[in-house]
Amino acid sequence: MKVTRSYRFPLIIVAAAGLLTSCVANPGPPPIETGQEAESSAADVARGDAKASSNSSENHAEADHGAKERSGGRRNSVEESQVGIGIDPIHNGLNPHLQANQQAVVDDIAALALPSAFVNGEITELLDSAEEVELTGVDTDAVATEPKPEGAEDQVVVQRVRYEIAQQAQWSDGTPITGEDFIYLWQQMTTTPGVVRASGYFAISDITSTAGGKVVEVAFSQRVHDWQELFHYLLPAHLMNAPFAAVREIPASAGRYQIDSVDWARGKLTLHRNDRFWGADPANIDVIELTEIRNPRQGLDLMRSGQISFADLTPEETTFLAYNSLPGTQVFRFNTPRQMQIDLLTQSPIFSQQLARSEFARLIDRPEVAVQAAGRRTDVRVPGYAESVAHSETRGEEAPDANKNTIDGDATAAQVERLRESSTLQRPLRIAADPTDPVASAAAAAVVDKLVAVGVHAEVVANDFATIAREMVPNGDVDAVVSWQDTSASSVNLADELL
């Protein structure tokens, strides 16, 4: 796999919104910052933290647990096991490992349907045990630091981890979860362009399994301190017949829920309780109906009619006002660890020059791009700027510590001389974005407009992210890529920056 170097330039952070009616007592991923994370989300509801309320049509769900569906103000025993949830439109697919699919809702669905070795550093029901195996006769510290000849990395094992998969662990079609699923994820993460959190997998030199595939040993040619972050969201190897990057749906589940149906045209996704789940804490709700919400009016209508009782949404300009005015609702907001960024590719004929990258950084007014991309002034966070900047009708309200030498938004044609000389009508500066992501596309267009305004030949290249990562970036067909990045403070995410 060809390594691509880039200079990462943060553009915008957009807060995600979660909305609740009075039928749900505790909010999920939501719009008004509370200083602490909301304790409930679509994933929390499905993990069994949410329980159906009593049969009385007048009772509300209990705090931290409730989720019920309204139907004309009344509900029966059959409806108690079903909940409707409004979600953001899913741009591409449900494979959580692909950069193109980086959305909070995709992670939530994966948390319900896919098994992981560890979650938040804690071992899960997938495993009976997981531990490092002591190596004998090897000075692992010396081996890890000594330079190795090319091609010798796979010949030395400096760390070994043994996983024991629970005997009853199985996919929703009855197939046991085995070492083959570990091997499949490792191979795909190291050979597929455009994946996320892949750095730890490149340190693996071999995976073997014994005991009918239930004991898995992973050998590392480089030490991975936080190895517990690996093998998150395993996929069913026996059913993955398409290329990894082409996987849009999850063919089998091994979590508390299984994906029963996906209607992409109508924006409907149905999750059923996975009766083959072997863990000690199965789901309490039988059915979760996820409905894509494309505008506040649609969401309000669905809530009024009782078709959804909870919503987890990225806000629009009027989202908070609209939902907060609905009687019996609770609305909360918080920031998610996702940040829109633009990668300037250092192997490009334009951004290989540090001066060109500096000119670009001085030119781009990040608050301006943030507002244009998000299509709103509320619930927008811009790194390095005061919160009021994105909300202001005028520019120039940077935080006191904002670095004006890096980004001033006032560049003239004379200040982008390098960019003007490097770009031509025949080979303009090309910024790629996935057209299925409206925010990324709008951000790319806003940046290109700014470049063109100062005399730089530039254009937006619209293509699916898989093609951008697999073909256009390695071939030098684009100079920069706009996409979402997970900014969680983990060693794997930090290591990904160096890939």
Secondary structure, DSSP 8 states (H G I E B T S, - for coil): -----EEEEEEEEE-EEEEEETT--S--S-SS--SS--S--HHHIIIII-B---S-TT----TTTB----BTTB--TTGGGEEEEEE---SS-S-TTBGGG--HHHHHHHHHHS--SEETTEE-TTEEEEEE---SS--HHHHHHS---TT-GGG---EEEEEEE-TT-B-TTS-B--HHHHHHHHHHHHH-TTBSS-GGGGGEEEEEEETTTTEEEEEESS--TTGGGSS-S---GGG--S-GGG--S-S---SSEEEEEEETTTTEEEEEE-TT--SSS--S-SEEEEEE--SHHHHHHHHHTTS-SEEEE---TTHHHHHHTSTTEEEEEE--SEEEEEEEETTSTTTTSHHHHHHHHHH--HHHHHHHHHT-SSSEE-TTS-HHHHH-SSS----TT--TTT--S---GGGGHHHHHH--SSS-EEEEE-TT-HHHHHHHHHHHHHHHHTT--EEEEE--HHHIIIIITTTT--SEEEEEEE----HHHHHHTT-
